[in-house]
Amino acid sequence: MSLVTDLLAGVAEFFADVWVFRRQRQKRGHATRDMADDAMAVARFDFVTALWIALVSVGLMFLLVFGFGVPVGWGVGIGIIVAAVWGYRRYSQVVREE
């Protein structure tokens, strides 16, 4: 794909994320906030929180595989599980914030 197509797809995905985030907050009975506040919450989760979770999980994988001699499949699996649980927990906290 071209750079412009990738950029447009990324922007559309971000707007879809914000829309889903607002719908989840609305279904949980939270008061509606400004679109800008919700967009900042999603952007912070996408760029800061997700990056932090990914870096820690990759570090955990390397530690398990190279430090403790765990088989690669197990190390990667444990890292992915930790990232998924942590990411889900953090996203649910973001949705519950007032």
SULJO-V560445 format. One record per backbone hydrogen bond with DSSP energy under -1.0 kcal/mol. NH is the residue of the N-H (numbers start at 1). CO is the residue of the C=O. E is the energy in kcal/mol with one decimal. If there is no record, write none. Layout:
nh & co & e
NH & CO & E
NH & CO & E
This chain:
nh & co & e
6 & 2 & -2.1
7 & 3 & -2.3
8 & 4 & -2.6
9 & 5 & -2.3
10 & 6 & -2.1
11 & 7 & -2.2
12 & 8 & -2.4
13 & 9 & -2.2
14 & 10 & -2.1
15 & 11 & -2.3
16 & 12 & -2.1
17 & 13 & -2.4
18 & 14 & -2.3
19 & 15 & -2.3
20 & 16 & -2.5
21 & 17 & -2.5
22 & 18 & -2.5
23 & 19 & -2.2
24 & 20 & -2.5
25 & 21 & -2.2
26 & 22 & -2.3
27 & 23 & -2.5
28 & 24 & -1.4
29 & 26 & -1.3
30 & 25 & -2.2
38 & 34 & -1.8
39 & 35 & -2.6
40 & 36 & -2.3
41 & 37 & -2.0
42 & 38 & -2.4
43 & 39 & -2.6
44 & 40 & -2.7
45 & 41 & -2.1
46 & 42 & -3.1
47 & 43 & -2.8
48 & 44 & -1.9
49 & 44 & -2.0
50 & 45 & -2.4
52 & 48 & -2.4
53 & 49 & -2.7
54 & 50 & -2.3
55 & 51 & -2.5
56 & 52 & -2.4
57 & 53 & -2.4
58 & 54 & -2.5
59 & 55 & -2.3
60 & 56 & -2.3
61 & 57 & -2.4
62 & 58 & -2.5
63 & 59 & -2.5
64 & 60 & -2.7
65 & 61 & -2.7
66 & 62 & -2.8
67 & 63 & -1.2
68 & 63 & -1.4
70 & 64 & -2.5
75 & 71 & -2.6
76 & 72 & -2.8
77 & 73 & -2.3
78 & 74 & -2.8
79 & 75 & -2.1
80 & 76 & -2.4
81 & 77 & -2.4
82 & 78 & -2.5
83 & 79 & -2.2
84 & 80 & -2.6
85 & 81 & -2.6
86 & 82 & -2.5
87 & 83 & -2.7
88 & 84 & -2.4
89 & 85 & -2.5
90 & 86 & -2.6
91 & 87 & -2.5
92 & 88 & -2.3
93 & 89 & -1.7
94 & 90 & -2.1
95 & 91 & -2.3
96 & 92 & -1.7
97 & 93 & -1.0
